[in-house]
Amino acid sequence: SSFISPSRLTTQVNLHLKSLLSCSPRRLYSTNFPSNFPFFENSIRNLHGDAISLQHAGSSITFNTSPPPFLSYSQLYTLIHQCESKLPLSHITTPKICCISPPGINYAKWMMYAWQQEAFFIPLNWKYTLAEWQYVLEDVCPDFIIAVRVNGNEEYEKKLHALKEEYGDCLVFEDEICEMGQIEQDLESHALTPTLSPQKDLNMSNNALMIYTSGTTSKPKGVVLTFANVLAQIETMIKPWEWSENDCLLHVLPMHHTHGIINGLGCALYSGAAVQFMHFSEKSVWNTFGNGKVTMFFAVPTIFTKLIHYYDSLNDKKEKEVLRKSCSNLRLMVSGSAALPPPVLEYWKRITGHTLLERYGMTEIGMCLTNPLHPESARRAGFVGKPFPGVEVKLKDQESDQDVPLLEGESAKGELLVKGANVFKEYWNKPEATKKEFVNGWFKTGDAVEYSEGYFRILGRQSVDIIKTGGYKVSALEIEASLLQHERVKECAVLGLPDKEWGEIILAIIVPKHASAASPPETVPHSETAHTLADQLTAHCRKMLSNSKIPRKYHFVSHIPRNAMGKINKKSLLPFYRLTNSSNMQ
């Protein structure tokens, strides 16, 4: 096919979509919409509204400052209905469907089709290695595997080919949809109008979604969510964040994680809102903010940091001003999945006018705590707010195993426990692991939390972020937040290392600003010795922290490994630093 410029493609496709909706012969079909699972209701009521962009995370097409073409919900439902001819499921009870797909239309339609058919949907990261795919597939034993091909990605194609040799009998291939020409004939000849025709209620306790958590001490565990769990996790966010069909979410997050699946795509589809998928790049995101369509943006702290660095790299003041004004159309920007450094929060507000909304959640419970949507001034830096509606929380003292009272005007600390319809059903095939994480119906998050003036603050994982040194318990996240306020610190991670005298001593792993990614891990800029920088950081911390929280050792590196969600896996770092010769540290 001949090449069409992105801007011309946008205009042509948008015009063509309108003509398809107005001129095509249409047939009614029932969605067999379960009355007790209203996930599809608002999108069917908004049939002519934009649903999913044709621009995908796996696509090479970019659309600069103008919005890309979107499929309407009517057209999305036509594609969903066609899934039945590719993969009929009516003869199977609660089928398990694994899906390997980049974020976009293919992913959305298969997830919606699976839930229409009361199937168990298990997404796999399309960027996993073959071995990681095989681990999940062996654990799940799926009835079917949906594999979406991405044009021009040879490495990905090789993995799919290897997968076919082992799982060919249950593997269903299809091409990624990222151009209108791939589907326009189907839309013209099979144009359908879905109708709300309730069928008998589905069993809300049936398995709906399984997300694999990143393994720290062991292999990843499958977190099983029922239809009731999925519905509760989505509805928890709809009113507090005021989702509506008028919203458009810019989506740059992975689709094998709660943040991308539930918070992003799930809430948008439930609301009848639009989703614009995009492969993340700093320039593309800034440009898209200014296209006039996007109203919401969810990301991890690493992404906001990269956007700030791109802004700072510009020398043209007029260009910077354009970027600043581009954010005026957005109504909500959310940061989550990792702690947001206060300097990032403050600088982002200075250049965009937006106070990032911090919230707290995890795969097992969905979203649990949130800062308020209104007013922005009520959002507290470093805090993750109050419980979402329908979510119960309490604190438990780890040593006494007693509940910690949450009294007005008083502070309290303890492990966060959560209860509600949002809490997951079980870990897949791991009954003992499931039992271990619950006490009297309350899920133990493993996170240490501080309660202060009605708001909660995450102190960190009890296993790695709470350091016991000299009889004190200190928060690694608090120390990291202080270090990140130093002008020479780009990134940092704080760990506790075993020590005979102190129990644990505090190690700060530092990526200095201007450190070269090509440099050996131990190097810092030649103009300054590591010893001098360590002294400066210690002096800086003494101004902000008590003596028990001051790092005793520093290690300077060119980068700190992070996972797909921008998190640092401290459990994987600890064994290395426990064995590392202390002479390599300052």
N, C-alpha and C positions, 0 to 999 in steps of 0.2 A: 504494500500500500504506500501511496505517496505521502511525504511528510507535510504536516500542517502545523503552522506556528501555534504555540499555546494560546495567544490572544485570539487568533482567528478561530481556533477550535472551540474556545469558550463561547464565542458569539454564535457560531453555527449550531453547536450542540444545544444550547439553551433555547434557541428558536425551534430546533427540531423536536425537542422534548415537548414544548407547548403544542406543536402541531399534532404530535402523536396522541396527546391527551384529548384534543378536541375533535380529531377526525377519525381515529381508529374505531372500528367496530368493537364493542366491548361485551364481554359475557360476565354475568354475576357468578361469584363462587363463594361458598361459605368458608370462613376460616376455622370453623368448629371451635370458636372462641370459648374457653372454659370460663364460666361466670365467676369462679372463685380465684382466677388468676388473670387479673386485668392488665397484663403486660402489653397486650396488643391494642387495647381500646383506644387510646388517644391518637396513636399513629393511623389507625383506620379512619378516625374522624377527621384527620388532617391529610387526606389522600393527595391533595394537590400541593401540599407543602413539600419543601426540600427535605430529603432524607440523608443520603450518603453521597459524598463527593466522588467524582470519577478519578480524582487524584489520590493515589495510594502511597503507603509507606514503601512499597516495593517498586513504585513506578519511577521512571526517569523523567516523566513529564513534570514541568513546574509551571506555575501560572502567575509569577511575578506579583504585581499589586492588585490585579483584578481577581474576583472569586472564580474558582474553577466551576465547570458544569456539575450539576447535581442531578441524581435520580430523584424523582418524586416518590412519595410513599406508595402511590398507586403502582408505579413501575417496579419498585422494590418488591411489592407483594406478588406481582406477576412472576418475577424471578424466583421468589420463594415457592410459589405454586409449581414451577417447573422442576424444582428439586425432587418432587415426588416421582417424576419419570426417570430421573437418574438414580434415585435411591428410595424405592418404595419401602416403607417401614410398617405399614398397617398389619403385617402378618407377624411382627415380632413384638413381644411384650418388653417394655422398658429397654430398648436397644441402647448399647453404649457406642457413641460416635466420637472418635478422636479427629481433631481438625488441625491440619498443618497449613497455615495460610498467613500471608502478611496482612496487617490491618487494612480493612477496606470493605468493599461491597461483598466480596466472596465470603469473608468471615461473618459479616452481619447476617447475610441471608441464611447461611447454614446454621448459625446459632438460633435464629428465629424459627427456621424449619424444624430443628430438633425439638424445640420447646412446644411448637404446635403439635408435634407428634408424640409429646410426652416422653421424649428420649433423654438420655443422660449424655450431656455435652462435655467433652474433655479437650480443651485447647492445648496445643503444644507450641512452644516457641519455635517459629519457623527458622530461627538462627541457631537453634541447638545443633550440637554435633550429632552424627549418626548414633554414637554410643548413648547419648542422652535421650534421643528418641526411643531407642531400643529398650532402655531401662523403663521408661513410662509405659510403652506398649506391652512389655512383658508383665508389668504390674497390673495393667488394666484388662488385658485380653479383650480388646474391643470387637464389636460385631462388624464395624466398618471404620475405615480411615479415609477421610477426605484430604486429598493433597492438591494444593493449588500451585500450578506452575507459574514461575516468574520469568518472563522473556529476558534473555540475555544474562541470566545469573547461572554460570556454568557450575560453580561449586555447589550451589543449591540443587541443581539438576542431577549432579552426580550422587548426592545423598538420596534423592528421591528414587533414582535408578537402583541403588543398593537396597533401598527399602522394598522396592517392588519384587526383588528376588526372594525376599523372605515373607512378605505379606501380600503378595499379588492377588490372592483369592478375595481379600476383603478391602483392597485398595481402590478408591475411586478418584481418578484424575480429572481436573478441569483447569482451564487457563484463567489467569488473573484477568479480571475485568477492569480495564483502565482506559478504554477508548469506546466511544459510542458505537462505532462500526461493528464491534463484537456482539452487540445485543439488539441493535435497532430492528433487525428483521424479526426477531422473536417477539419484541414488544409490539410490532405492528400486527403480526399474525395471531398472537395469543393474548391480546390486550384483555385484562381482567379487572373487574371491580370487586374487591373483597367486601363482604358484608358481615356484620356482627350477628352470627347465628349461634347462640350459646349451645354447647353440647352438655352432656352430663359433667358434673364437676370432676376435675382430675383429683387424684390423690396427692394432696399437698405435701405429704411426707415422702413421696417418691424422690429419688435422686435427680437433680436437674443439672448441676454443674460441679466439676471437680478441678481445682486449681492446685498445682504442685508447688509447695513451699520450697524455698532455697534451702538445701541442706547445710548444716553447720558442723555438727558432730557426726552426722550419718547421712545416708542418701535422702533425697527429697521425699517428703510425705505428701500423699494426695489428700487435700482437704475437701470433704464432701459437703456440698450445700444442697438442701432439698428445695423444692419449688417454694415452700413457705419461707425458707431462709433467704432465697434470692429476692422474693417479693419484699420481705421486711427490710433487707439491706438497701434496696432501691428506694422504697417509700420513705425510709428514714431521712433521706436527703432532699426529697422533692420540695416540701414546703419550707424547711429552714433556708434553703438556697434559692427558693422561688423559681424553680425550673418551669419553663413553658414552651409552647410550640413556636414562640417567637425567638427562641435562643438558637445560637449556632456555636458549637464547641469546636475549637481548634484542637485536634487530637494528635499528639506526637508520642504517646506512651505505648509500651509493649502491650500485646493483647493476650498475655498469659499470666496476668497479674490483676488483682482486685482493682487497683487504681484505674487501669485502662478498661477493664471489662465492666465492672459494676458502676463505679463513679462516673466513668465517661460514657461509653456506648450504652450501657444498660439504662442509665437515667435519661439519656437523650431519646432513645427509642420509646421508653415508657411515656415520655412527655410529648412525643410527636415533634421533637426538636431536630435540627440538622446537625450533622457531624462532618467536619472537613478533616480527613486524614492527611497526614503529611510526614514524610521522612524528615527528621529534625536536622535543620541547619540554622545557624544564627541569623543569617541574612534572610532566609525564606520566612522564618517566624516573624521577624520584625516587619517585613513587607506585608505579610498576611494580616497583621494587626491593623494595618491601614486600609484594608480592602472594603471596609464599611459593612461587612456581613458578620464577622466574628464578634460574639458577645461574651464568651467564656473561654478561659484557658487554664488547664490543670497541668502542673509539672512538678518535678522534683527539684530540690535546691540546686543540684548540679546544673540543671538547665538554666535556671535563673542566673546563676553565676556566669555561665557561658554567654548569655545574652548581654549581661553587664559588660563583660570583657570586650565583646564585639562593639558595643556602644562606645566604650572608652577608646577603642582603637581608631575611631574615625577622627580625622583632622578637620573636616569641613563642618563648621558650626551650623550652617543651614541644614545639612543632612542630619545632624543630631537633633535639630529642632523638629524636623519632619518625623523622626522616630518618636520623639516625646509626644507629639500630637497624635500619633497613630493609635495610641492606647486609649484615646478619649471615647471610642465607640464601645469598649469592653465594659461590662458591668461587674464581672467577678473574675479574680485571679486567685487560684488556690495552690498552696504548696504543701506537699505531703510526702510520705514514704520514707523520709529521713528528717533529722533535725535541721531546721532552717537557721543558719547563723544570723544573729542580730545585725551584723554589718550589711549583710545581703538585703535583709528586710528594709533597713533604713535607706540604703542607697537606691533600691528599686523604687521606693516611694518618692525619693528626691527626683528621679529622672522620669518617672511615669505618672506620678500622682496617685498610684494605687498602693494601698496597704494590703499586702498579701494576707489571705485568710489561711491561718494554720489550723490543721485538724489532725486527729489521731485515729488510726484504725489498723487492722491487720487482716490477713487472709481469713482467719478463723471467725472473725466477728464483723467484718465489714467496717463501716465507719462508726465510731463510738463517741468521740468528743469533737466539738467544733467551736471556734470563735464565732461571734455573732456576725450575721450578714449586715445588719444595720444596728447602730451606726458604725462606720469603720473605726471611729475613735475609740470604740469599746474593745477593739481587738488588742490583746496584750502580747507584746513581743516575748517570745520564748515560752509562751503558754499555748495550750491547745484547746482551751475553752471549757465548755460544759457539756454534759451528756446530750446527745441527740434525743428527740422524742421517742419514747418506747424502749430506750436502752437504760438498764439499771446498772449502776456501778457501786463498788465499795472498795475500801482499802483494808488490807490485812497485814498485821505486823509479822514479819518473817520469823522472828525469834520466838515470840510468845504464841504465835499462831492465833492471835485474837483479832477481832475486827477493830479497826481504828475509827473512833467517832469523828464525824465531819461536822464541826461546830462553827457557826457563823463568827467571823472575826478571829478565828484561830487557825494556825497552820497545822498540817498533819502530813505524815509520810508513811508509805507502805506499798505493798504489791497491789496492782490494780486487778480486780476481779470483775467480770462482766456477766450479765444475765439478760436474756431476752430472746425474742423470735429470730433475731439476727444471728445468733450464735450457731455455729456449724453443727452438723450431725455427728461426724466421726472422722477419724483418719482412716483412709482406705486400707482394709485388710490389716489394721493395727489396733485391735481392741484394747490391748494393755496400754499402749501409748495414749489412746483416747481416755481411758479410765484415769490415768495418772494426772491428766490436765484438768479434771473437774473435781470440785468439792461441793457436795450438797446442791448440785445443779448450777453452780457458779464456775465459769471458765477462768482459769488462772493464766493471765496474759504473760507472766514472767517479766513484766516491766515494772520498775520502781517509779513511783509517782509522788509528787508533792501537791497537796491541796492548799491553796492560799486565796482568801477573799473570794471564794466561790468559783475559782478557776483552777484547772489542773495543769501541772507542768510535768513533762516526762523527764525523769532523771536518767533513764537508760535501762538496758537489759540487766537484770539482776546477775546474770551469769558472767557478763563481760564489762558492763558499764558502771557497776558499783564496785569501787575499789576499797578494800579494807586495809588501812595503813595506820600503824601506831595507835590502834584502838578507835580510829575514826572511820566512818563510812562516807566516802566522797563520790560525787558524780563525775564520771569522765566527760559527759556532755557539757557540764558547767565549765570545766577546765578548757575544753575545746572552744566553747563560745568566747572565753576570755582571750585565748591565744589568737583566734581569728580576728580580733580587733587590733592586733599589732600590724603595722604597715608592711612588714616583711613576710608575713605568713599568708600563703596562698591556700593551702589545705593542711589539715592536721588530723591525727587520730591519737587518742590517749588510751593507754593500756596499763594494767596492773601486772607487775612482774614479781614472782616469788622472792622473798627476802627473809633471811633468818632473824634479823633484828626487828624489822618493821612489819613482818607478815607479807606485805606487798609494798613495792615502791612504784611511783608514778613515772611512766615513760611517755614522752610526747614525740610522736613521729611527725616530722615537719616537712612540707614541700615549700621551700622559700619562693617568694615571687622572683621572677626572672630566671629561675632554675631551668636549664635546658632539658627537654625530654630525651635528648640524645646523650646526655651526660650520664656517667656511672651513678648508680643510686646513692652513693655516699657523698657526692660532690655538692657543694654550694658555690655561689659566685666567688671567683678568685679574689675579688677585692676585699673579701671579708672572711675571716676564718670561722670555722664552725664553732670554735670555743667562744669567740666574741659574740656571735649571734645567740648562742645559748645563754650567755650572761645577760644579754639585752632582754631576752624573753623571760628569764627569771625575774629581772627587775620589773618588767611590765606586769607579770602575774602578781607580784607582791603588792602592787597598787590596787588590785582587784579581788584577790583571794586570800584567805587565811593560810597560815604556814602549812597546815596539813594537806592543802590542795596544790602546793607548788610542785611542779615536776622535778624529780631528782635526776633524770637522765633525758637526753635528747638524741634523736637519730634523724639525720637530714637525708632526704631522698628526692628523686626527680619526679616521682608520682606514687600515688597510693592506689592499688587495684580496687575497682568498684564493680558491682554487678549491673545488670541491665536497668535496675531502678535507681542507680546512683548510690547504693548503699555500700559501706565498707564492711566486709565480713571479718570482724575482729577475731573470731574463733580460729580462722585460718591463719591469721597473723601471729597469734600467741605462741604456737609451737616454735616458729622460726626465731622469735625474739627471746624466748626462754633458752634457746640453744646458742644464740649469737654471742660471741665473745664481747664482753662489756667494753673492751678497748676500742671497739668500733663506734661507741656512743660517747657523747659528751657529758 
